[in-house]
Amino acid sequence: REGRPHTDAILTSRLTDRPLRPLFPEGMRNDIQVLIYSLSADDNPLDILAINSASAAVSISNIPWDGPVGAVRIGRIGEEFIVNPTYAQLEESDLDLRLAGTKEAILMVEAGADEVPEDVMAKALELGHESIQPIIAAISTMAAEIGKEKDEPIIDKADEALAQKVYDFASADLTELISKPLDKDTFYGSIDDLKAKTVEAMLAEDEDLPTSDIKEAFGAAEKKIIRERMLSAGVRIDGRGPKDVRPIWCEVDTSPRAHGSAIFTRGETQALSVATLGTLRDSQMLDGLNPKKEARYMHHYNFPPFCTGETKMLRGTSRREVGHGALAERALLPVIPSKEEFPYTIRVVSEIMASNGSSSMASVCGSTMSLMDTGVPIKAPVSGVAMGLVTDGERYHILSDILGTEDHLGDMDFKVTGTTKGITALQMDIKISGLSTELMTE
């Protein structure tokens, strides 16, 4: 019997989840599960079909949802873009862009590229959004003809009077707290102390109030104050401006026995990347619905509980860890030498030693250095950064090198990797209902 899903299946599930999730009503607490079965496979990649079929299934169901979404893959051979290339065409393509969105905007982007220039990527995004329109139209027609009537969602709404009372009580202390740059532990510790003080004050007035409601109202107040400060003043919780990157330090050759190693630290995020080599016989055999049958270069990412100061049971690799490892692998793949140039199997493992945002991008930077320390003749160094967004519909700020709190309270996590020549990988998740191609280009 098969155990956990194959890596390709895990990555396809993540790819499908990301554009669907933001369109469910905020505050709806029902469990929703979409199961996708591949009944037949040919020379067309299944991940795009998975997103479109999931969109169609939820659209015709009685589940409240603000879809449909459509998905498409864009490749490029020479100067020509190809919509939904086959596996054979992808072998020749210097771009593998997967995009999903609604009629109005883009919701999800995932791309691997061979140092593709930014203006080419912007054109590919535009073509992708144009190409999903017939799919969205078809699913809309399907829902109109055979779809069930949507249920009225039961929304878990916060008590507005309590929310205002908590805001009035805590806003002055919260404003003071976020106006002084603090390290992650001190900031979170101070927030927890203030939350406990707020709960105590609210229960002193009304002991029947549910503690969970008070904590939720406190979280809403924290989000409102932090976002407003960014939008109005362009100042972040650690005192940086929108474009500022945290201080960086790094070291190579940190492990005496590994073939190559490096530590990359950006702010309070630190990745230890270790590279080892084997013969070509050590390449990993793959057995999935993808025609690729072996992996000569592998990148794995681990996120142990201590990196965020927590204790957790270790129950195998999470879907997030699989996804982040695959993103870093895709980012570095265009610079890895061919087996004719460098007849070795290469495995890089990035251990996240400390995390406060952008750890997958730290693993890209650390892994570039560990490969160079190993002596792998990579074509060019690759680095990466995670961009964020805060918007209220009219005002917006794009943030460089986001913190964990900015990822949690912001509207976007947009990871970009590349060389000095161009982009090697993109991954975008958003929490709002979509981004225009103009904003994404910016």
Summary of the structure (lengths in Angstrom):
residues: 442
radius of gyration: 23.1
end to end distance: 48.0
largest distance: 74.4
contacts: 1402
relative contact order: 0.13
helix: 41%
strand: 24%
